Amino acid sequence: LSPMAADIPASHAAGSPSDEELLTGARQGDPAALEALLVRYQPQIYRFGLRMCGNVDDAGDVAQESLLSMARSVRNFRGDSSLPSWLYTMAGRFCIKMPRRSKFAPAREESLDTPGTTAAQQLADPGPSPEQNASNRELATALTHAIDTLDPGQREVLVLRDIEGLPAAEVAKILGISVDAVKSRLHR
């Protein structure tokens, strides 16, 4: 599974099978249904892994392990929770198991393959000024650092609730805690 697939919107196209239909097919051994589920949820699980682990390599590993685990155990999925809840739960467990990155690893990896911009592109670009871009990068770095310093329980709640946009009740179900505990962790 490619990290680039994280750029694909997770929305379902009109007329595409529902999760329930695909899940039924996957449980019955239909490889196309299973593949459709994997493709549908890979971007969300990758984004979650990226927010929880803080680097692309670990996020890719978390997404791959979570989706492989789903593929192996889809026939045993009882449906006690929603499919996304089940996947986030698995991904959260894999994130916790990820070894910490070396303190000597670079804090951020950037591609040298990014094409440069021309002066004409810079003049025509109505986007933010270089000062705004620098300020936005500083803010993003500060936010990322702040999120990374949270303990895993607080970070998991923050990512699921405020970044992934899941309702508090679903976050509580994924984490196996009460809705009040979710709210308390968010407040802290």
Buried (B, 14 or more C-beta within 10 A) or exposed (E): BEBEBBEEEBEEEEEEBEBEEBBEBBBEEEEEBBEBBBBBBBBBBBBBBBBBBBBBEBBBBBBBBBBBBBBEEBEEBEEEBBBBBBBBBBBBEBBEEBEEBEEEEEEEEEEEEEEEEEEEEEEEEEEEEEEEEEEEEEEEEEEBEEBEEBEEBBBBBBBBBEBBEBEBEBBBBBBEBEBEBBBEBBEE
